[in-house]
Amino acid sequence: MARGFESKAVSDQQEEAQRGKPARTAARDAVAQRTRRTLELAQVDVCRRLAAAPSGALRQTLQRALDELERQLAARPGD
């Protein structure tokens, strides 16, 4: 499945290049999208773990992690 996903990403990049968009910009956009998606997945994971965590130091640590992920996502509005 991952191989097919990567092939699709390559195909999308090639289509972008054919539409006149510089390859460097397309590659930079792809990296930005992957980074944003990684942050979003981490946010979901931390939220899930926070909901299941008992009170105490673990909850505080997870909340700080969630706050940081939200800060990073807010800094990337157009990705």
Protein Blocks (a to p, Z undefined) as FASTA:
>chain_A
ZZmmmmmmmmmmmmmmmnopafklmmmmmmmmmmmmmmmmmmmmmmmmmmmpccdjklmm
mmmmmmmmmmmmmmmmmZZ
